[in-house]
Amino acid sequence: MFEHIAGIVSIIIALCEFYFASQYFKIVKTQGASSFSLLAIWSSVAFGIILLILGLPLAL
């Protein structure tokens, strides 16, 4: 039971990470920012992928 809840929570957090990364990318694309912004976006996407990979087996 706890594994299913933890899996669902991690999937929700992963989807939020993808959403926040896309929103931040739109801001960076229109307004411009430092070169570290791209690193932040890729780190967020990588963290979301890791959470999604870990969350799917737990939720099923």
N, CA and C atoms as a LAMMPS dump frame, in Angstrom:
ITEM: TIMESTEP
0
ITEM: NUMBER OF ATOMS
180
ITEM: BOX BOUNDS ff ff ff
-5.0000000000000000e+02 5.0000000000000000e+02
-5.0000000000000000e+02 5.0000000000000000e+02
-5.0000000000000000e+02 5.0000000000000000e+02
ITEM: ATOMS id mol type element x y z
1 1 1 N 0.819 -1.193 0
2 1 2 C 0 0 0
3 1 3 C 0.865 1.259 0
4 2 1 N 1.878 1.281 0.871
5 2 2 C 2.739 2.462 0.935
6 2 3 C 3.523 2.646 -0.362
7 3 1 N 3.919 1.527 -0.99
8 3 2 C 4.669 1.634 -2.243
9 3 3 C 3.824 2.27 -3.344
10 4 1 N 2.542 1.929 -3.377
11 4 2 C 1.663 2.503 -4.394
12 4 3 C 1.512 4.006 -4.192
13 5 1 N 1.344 4.412 -2.943
14 5 2 C 1.203 5.838 -2.648
15 5 3 C 2.489 6.579 -2.978
16 6 1 N 3.637 6.004 -2.611
17 6 2 C 4.923 6.636 -2.913
18 6 3 C 5.14 6.729 -4.419
19 7 1 N 4.726 5.718 -5.165
20 7 2 C 4.854 5.749 -6.616
21 7 3 C 3.992 6.822 -7.248
22 8 1 N 2.767 6.94 -6.774
23 8 2 C 1.863 7.956 -7.313
24 8 3 C 2.37 9.353 -6.991
25 9 1 N 2.86 9.546 -5.777
26 9 2 C 3.402 10.85 -5.388
27 9 3 C 4.625 11.199 -6.228
28 10 1 N 5.5 10.232 -6.464
29 10 2 C 6.689 10.527 -7.268
30 10 3 C 6.325 10.82 -8.723
31 11 1 N 5.3 10.173 -9.248
32 11 2 C 4.853 10.477 -10.61
33 11 3 C 4.276 11.886 -10.676
34 12 1 N 3.514 12.276 -9.676
35 12 2 C 2.949 13.629 -9.642
36 12 3 C 4.057 14.67 -9.561
37 13 1 N 5.06 14.424 -8.729
38 13 2 C 6.186 15.359 -8.616
39 13 3 C 6.959 15.424 -9.931
40 14 1 N 7.121 14.284 -10.608
41 14 2 C 7.818 14.268 -11.899
42 14 3 C 7.058 15.094 -12.933
43 15 1 N 5.748 14.965 -12.966
44 15 2 C 4.957 15.748 -13.914
45 15 3 C 5.037 17.237 -13.602
46 16 1 N 5.071 17.578 -12.319
47 16 2 C 5.249 18.98 -11.928
48 16 3 C 6.613 19.497 -12.364
49 17 1 N 7.64 18.68 -12.236
50 17 2 C 8.981 19.077 -12.678
51 17 3 C 8.995 19.364 -14.178
52 18 1 N 8.345 18.513 -14.971
53 18 2 C 8.284 18.745 -16.411
54 18 3 C 7.534 20.038 -16.724
55 19 1 N 6.46 20.291 -15.997
56 19 2 C 5.685 21.514 -16.217
57 19 3 C 6.505 22.746 -15.858
58 20 1 N 7.166 22.725 -14.702
59 20 2 C 7.966 23.873 -14.278
60 20 3 C 9.145 24.108 -15.214
61 21 1 N 9.754 23.041 -15.705
62 21 2 C 10.869 23.187 -16.643
63 21 3 C 10.396 23.811 -17.952
64 22 1 N 9.224 23.408 -18.42
65 22 2 C 8.724 23.988 -19.668
66 22 3 C 8.359 25.458 -19.485
67 23 1 N 7.781 25.8 -18.35
68 23 2 C 7.457 27.197 -18.088
69 23 3 C 8.715 28.053 -17.986
70 24 1 N 9.732 27.533 -17.305
71 24 2 C 10.985 28.27 -17.163
72 24 3 C 11.684 28.402 -18.51
73 25 1 N 11.59 27.379 -19.363
74 25 2 C 12.177 27.455 -20.695
75 25 3 C 11.51 28.546 -21.523
76 26 1 N 10.203 28.689 -21.406
77 26 2 C 9.507 29.75 -22.133
78 26 3 C 9.971 31.126 -21.67
79 27 1 N 10.187 31.28 -20.367
80 27 2 C 10.667 32.555 -19.836
81 27 3 C 12.079 32.843 -20.328
82 28 1 N 12.936 31.84 -20.281
83 28 2 C 14.317 32.024 -20.725
84 28 3 C 14.367 32.334 -22.222
85 29 1 N 13.49 31.7 -22.996
86 29 2 C 13.485 31.903 -24.442
87 29 3 C 13.055 33.323 -24.799
88 30 1 N 12.105 33.885 -24.065
89 30 2 C 11.61 35.214 -24.406
90 30 3 C 12.449 36.324 -23.784
91 31 1 N 12.893 36.149 -22.542
92 31 2 C 13.59 37.224 -21.844
93 31 3 C 15.101 37.064 -21.844
94 32 1 N 15.579 35.863 -22.065
95 32 2 C 17.017 35.629 -22.006
96 32 3 C 17.475 35.529 -20.563
97 33 1 N 18.563 34.833 -20.365
98 33 2 C 19.085 34.659 -19.011
99 33 3 C 20.531 34.193 -19.104
100 34 1 N 21.102 33.874 -17.962
101 34 2 C 22.492 33.432 -17.943
102 34 3 C 22.622 32.018 -18.508
103 35 1 N 23.846 31.622 -18.725
104 35 2 C 24.08 30.293 -19.289
105 35 3 C 23.764 29.188 -18.287
106 36 1 N 23.706 29.515 -17.017
107 36 2 C 23.371 28.52 -16.008
108 36 3 C 21.888 28.158 -16.025
109 37 1 N 21.085 28.948 -16.7
110 37 2 C 19.656 28.653 -16.786
111 37 3 C 19.402 27.362 -17.547
112 38 1 N 20.173 27.132 -18.602
113 38 2 C 20.005 25.883 -19.349
114 38 3 C 20.383 24.681 -18.498
115 39 1 N 21.401 24.84 -17.672
116 39 2 C 21.779 23.761 -16.757
117 39 3 C 20.654 23.48 -15.764
118 40 1 N 19.994 24.522 -15.3
119 40 2 C 18.877 24.344 -14.368
120 40 3 C 17.708 23.629 -15.04
121 41 1 N 17.449 23.964 -16.283
122 41 2 C 16.355 23.315 -17.006
123 41 3 C 16.658 21.839 -17.219
124 42 1 N 17.872 21.525 -17.669
125 42 2 C 18.23 20.128 -17.911
126 42 3 C 18.274 19.334 -16.614
127 43 1 N 18.701 19.961 -15.528
128 43 2 C 18.701 19.266 -14.239
129 43 3 C 17.282 18.948 -13.794
130 44 1 N 16.377 19.879 -14.014
131 44 2 C 14.982 19.653 -13.654
132 44 3 C 14.37 18.532 -14.491
133 45 1 N 14.672 18.509 -15.774
134 45 2 C 14.154 17.451 -16.645
135 45 3 C 14.742 16.098 -16.246
136 46 1 N 16.04 16.072 -15.955
137 46 2 C 16.683 14.813 -15.547
138 46 3 C 16.093 14.304 -14.237
139 47 1 N 15.853 15.21 -13.289
140 47 2 C 15.246 14.818 -12.02
141 47 3 C 13.833 14.284 -12.237
142 48 1 N 13.087 14.909 -13.136
143 48 2 C 11.745 14.429 -13.454
144 48 3 C 11.757 13.054 -14.091
145 49 1 N 12.723 12.809 -14.976
146 49 2 C 12.834 11.489 -15.608
147 49 3 C 13.172 10.428 -14.572
148 50 1 N 14.086 10.754 -13.671
149 50 2 C 14.459 9.797 -12.622
150 50 3 C 13.259 9.483 -11.733
151 51 1 N 12.521 10.507 -11.338
152 51 2 C 11.34 10.268 -10.504
153 51 3 C 10.285 9.455 -11.245
154 52 1 N 10.136 9.711 -12.53
155 52 2 C 9.162 8.959 -13.314
156 52 3 C 9.575 7.498 -13.444
157 53 1 N 10.863 7.259 -13.682
158 53 2 C 11.351 5.882 -13.798
159 53 3 C 11.211 5.139 -12.475
160 54 1 N 11.47 5.817 -11.369
161 54 2 C 11.333 5.171 -10.063
162 54 3 C 9.874 5.026 -9.634
163 55 1 N 9.024 5.948 -10.066
164 55 2 C 7.639 5.934 -9.625
165 55 3 C 6.751 4.949 -10.353
166 56 1 N 7.038 4.696 -11.616
167 56 2 C 6.179 3.788 -12.385
168 56 3 C 6.151 2.367 -11.827
169 57 1 N 7.288 1.744 -11.52
170 57 2 C 7.198 0.386 -10.958
171 57 3 C 6.544 0.351 -9.575
172 58 1 N 6.721 1.424 -8.812
173 58 2 C 6.112 1.443 -7.483
174 58 3 C 4.596 1.58 -7.566
175 59 1 N 4.124 2.345 -8.541
176 59 2 C 2.686 2.582 -8.649
177 59 3 C 1.939 1.384 -9.232
178 60 1 N 2.638 0.539 -9.969
179 60 2 C 1.955 -0.599 -10.61
180 60 3 C 1.907 -1.791 -9.739
